[in-house]
Amino acid sequence: MSIFEYNGSAVVAMVGKNCFAIASDRRLGVNLQTIATDFQRIYKIHDKLYIGLSGLATDAQTLYQRLVFRHKLYQLREERDMRPETFASLVSAILYEKRFGPYFCQPVIAGLGDDNKPFICTMDCIGAKELAKDFVVSGTASESLYGACESMFKPDLDTN
């Protein structure tokens, strides 16, 4: 078994017309045993930016704390919130600097950039970004999520 499958997880993000959606399961397990059913996997960075962290739960929480710290430093220095593309590069850099002892996480980043243009991406545990224009998935249920997204996705989905 892979360490990524130890706690189990599923995170998906999809774009629409000037919007995005990000979702995850709430189950925290150890192999086949359920520990909790209210575990948080999606975190708000600011009003227009969210990150979903699948993988080992302890690494996900540690990585989130580092990201919040780095975003607050950025806000103090730049006096504005990070754009999603900038945040994705930050996450990638943090993951890559720990490549020899990685965080066992696969982040999914979703946000609204300039002119409310949706941005989504995912990356592996060493920060290799995968950008998409429709949907991204991560976690142990990736294969099932790809099938569901391919059957449900339509370009320019609206919030109504």
N, C-alpha and C positions, 0 to 999 in steps of 0.2 A: 504494500500500500504506500502511496505517496503521502508525504507530510501535508500536502495541499488538501488531501481528502480526509485528514484526521478529524476536523471539526465539521466538514461538509458546508456547502454554501452555494448560493445561486444569486447572481446580480445581472441585471439587464438594463440597458439604456437605449432609448429610441428617440429619433428626432421627428418633428412635425413642422408645420408651418409657423415659424417664429416661436417655437416652443420645443420642449424636450420632456421626456418622462424617464425616471430612473426608479427601479424597483428591486426588491430582494426578498428572500425568505427571512424568517425571524427565528428559525430553529438553530440552536447551538447543540451540537452533539459530540460525543466521543465515540467514533466508529458508528455502531448502530444504536447506541444508547442516547436518548434525548436528555439533555441536562436542563435546557431552558427553552421556552417558546417565545421569548420577548427580547432576543438578542439584537442589538443595533448593528447593522452593517453599512447603512448609508448615513453620511455625515454632511451637515451643512457647513460650508466654508464661509460663504456670504449669501446674500439674497438670490444671486443669479448663478451660484456655483455649488455643486454637490460632488462628493466622491463616495463611491461604494467600494468596500474592501472585502474581497473574498479570500479565503485561505485560512491560515492558522490564526485563531482568534486573538491570542496574546500579541502576536506580531502586528496584527491589524490595529489593535488599540495603541500600541507603541508608535507605529508609523503615523497614525492620526494625530497623536500628541505632538510629534515633531513637525507635522505639516501645519498645524494650528500655530505653533510657535513661529515658524518661518513666515507664515502669512501675516501675522501680527507685526513682525519686523518690517515686512514689505510695506504694510499700511503706514507705519510710523515714518519710514523713509520717503515713500512716494506720495503719501497723503491721498491715496485712492485704493480701491480694491483691485485685486489681480484679475486680469483677463483669463479666460479658461485656457487659452493656448499657453500663456506664461505659466500658469499653475501646472499644466501637464508637463512642461519642461522642468519645472522644479521637482515634481514627483519623480520624473525620470532620472534626474541628477542624484536625488537622495537615494533612490534604489540602486543606481549604478555605483555609487561610492561604497556601498555595502555588498558588492558583488561576490566577494570571497566568503562572506558570512551573511547571506541575504535574508531580508525579511521574506517570509513565506507568504506573500500576499500578491494578489493580482488585482490592481486597482481598475475601476471604471470611473472615468471623469465625465461629467455632464454639466454644461452651463450655457449661458447666453452671453455672446460677445458683443461687439459693436453692432449697433442697429438691430439688436435682438436676434442676431444670427446664431442658431443653435450649433453647439460644438460637442462632440462626443469622441472619446477615445478610450482604449484600454491598453494595458502593457503587461509584460511578464514580470517576474520577480527581480530581474536585473535592469528594468527600465526601458526595454525595447518597445517603442510606441507603435500602436496599430490604430491609425485614424480611419474613420468610417463616415459615410454620408447618410446611412440609414439606421443601423443598430449595431450594438456591441454586446457581448456577453462574457461572463467569466464565472468560474466556480466549477464544482463537481457536476452540476447539471447542464453544462455547456451544450452538449449534443442535443438534448431535448429542447433547450431554449432556442438554439439555432433553428430547429424545425418550426417551433411556434412562431418565431419572429418572421421567418420567410413566408409563412402562410398568412400572417396577419398584417404585415407591413404594406402600406400604400404610400407613395410619395405625397408630400404636402398634407398630411393628416392635420386636422384642425382640432381645437380644444372643445368644440361643440359636439 
